[in-house]
Amino acid sequence: HEKSTDKAIGELIETASADLASFDGATSDEARILEITKRDYEKNERIPSELAGRKAALSSKANAQWAKARAASDYSLFQDTLKECFDMAAEVATAVRGENTDV
């Protein structure tokens, strides 16, 4: 997470945006790709490293729990972990939303 939210990446995105704006041959696809890249970078930047770490750990745990539950055909084994996943998704969404309560 820390590598993907490094300030240098944000600076590179800004430089690329400026370069693309001044380039006559730029296509709408290129502009859109850069716009999506910037949006994703900014979203990830709002997620604290601690939260990203907990999310990654939960993802690993959930995958293992799901495999066990599926093998046993007992999905109740996954129920508590699934709730944790939903709670984590809500926490991440809150972090990404930040001050923007319109979303």
C-alpha positions, -999 to +999 in steps of 0.1 A: +000+000+000+028+024+009+044+019-025+012+025-044+005+057-025+040+071-026+040+109-033+064+103-063+036+084-080+012+113-075+038+137-089+043+114-119+005+114-126+004+152-124+034+154-148+018+130-172-015+149-171+003+182-179+023+165-207-009+149-221-027+182-220+000+199-241+003+170-266-017+176-298-019+139-306-034+128-273-065+105-276-095+105-254-086+069-244-052+081-231-068+110-212-094+086-197-068+061-186-048+089-169-080+102-152-089+067-138-053+062-127-054+095-108-088+088-093-076+054-081-043+069-067-063+095-047-087+069-033-058+047-022-041+077-007-071+082+017-068+047+031-044+047+061-016+021+059-028+005+091-063-001+076-048-014+043-027-038+063-057-051+082-077-054+050-049-075+034-047-098+065-085-102+065-085-110+028-060-138+034-079-151+064-112-150+044-098-169+015-086-197+038-119-198+057-139-199+024-118-228+011-124-248+044-161-240+043-165-249+007-146-282+011-168-291+041-200-278+024-206-259+056-209-222+048-216-214+085-178-218+089-174-187+068-202-167+083-182-147+110-154-140+085-179-128+059-193-103+085-158-091+091-153-086+054-185-065+052-174-045+082-140-039+066-156-029+033-176-003+052-146+010+070-126+013+038-155+030+021-157+055+049-119+062+046-121+066+008-151+089+011-134+112+036-151+145+039-173+139+008-206+130+024-224+133-010-211+099-020 
